[in-house]
Amino acid sequence: MKKNSITTLNQFISDQQNKFPYVQGSLSRIFSAIQLAAKMINRDVRKAGLIDILGNFGETNVQGEEQKKLDVISNDVFKKLIDMGSDCVCIVSEEDEGVHWCPDGREAKYILAIDPLDGSSNIDVNASIGSIFSVYKRPSMDKPVTEADILQMGRHQVAAGYVIYGSATMFVYTTGNGVNGFTLDDSIQEFCLSHPDIKTPENGSILSVNEGNLNDFPKGVQDYIAWCKETNKEEKRPYSARYIGSLIADFHRNLLKGGVYLYPPTAKAPNGKLRLLYECNPMAFLAEQAGGKASNGKMRIMDIQPTEFHQRTPLIIGSAAMVERIEKMMGSEASGT
Ligand code: P6P
């Protein structure tokens, strides 16, 4: 990246289309809609304390979770903008039980899965939150999209990314040719390239897990957490514990600095808490494109065949060496070695 040069997200996507012809024009239309939604949500998040959009909406979503007003606002913004201007057949959203069929999407090319505002329990306390998206191509243009067409493995994603509404607002995405990060310049309301070709460190010394659930975790995970706390100066142990309670914020820090985030099975969430389609798969695509790994403890996240829109999975994601060690310790528990 030339010093003092400005590359906007739109310019970058257009350059990518020249370099990678398959990044078709209509994919950029989805990106334009997502980008605009991100700017609108960013505006609302930044002034949430000043207007009456903090707090609970007064209903629960399909997950049985208390919907925050901003959850509902963000979900509506995404759906309206995707409906209006993009080549999208349908949207699976964390906030909706069923599929949202885009009104003019019958002949469209893409399928979208979104978590419109993840970590929303942090809104009222001003901690970083974010939006997550995952894009698939419809398997066939010759017949209507079916539920099976929507339930594709993560390895078939054509694009994935997140927007983090943190101390800065950033747009981080991949189309399978590496990971690039763009920071919103408020003065011109443009996402500008700030983190080209992000590569996550092979190893790290940051552990992100909710240890309140420690007694529920599989023994291999408990053993790993104990191992992280042992003193070994060479291996930078004990590791630092960093857990914000917002997947995107924890993932983003670990992506840049190295580290591992885990949400193992617990008594309350025996299949893990995070959702495969619109949280784990997009983050797994990004992690792998940046040189990291994403696993459910036994297999690659992106090789899991989804069976339901809102299914959950345990998640271990971040620096490859850290994910591999956890898998080994969980495996040794399984194999009794
Ligand atoms: P817990 C937010 O609700 C979320 O889905 C992730 O963003 C976050 O990492 C996790 O749940 C926090 O869950 O059970 O530790 O509060």
Boltz pocket constraint, residues with backbone or C-beta under 6 A from the ligand:
constraints:
  - pocket:
      binder: B
      contacts: [[A, 118], [A, 119], [A, 120], [A, 121], [A, 210], [A, 245], [A, 246], [A, 247], [A, 248], [A, 273], [A, 274]]
      max_distance: 6.0
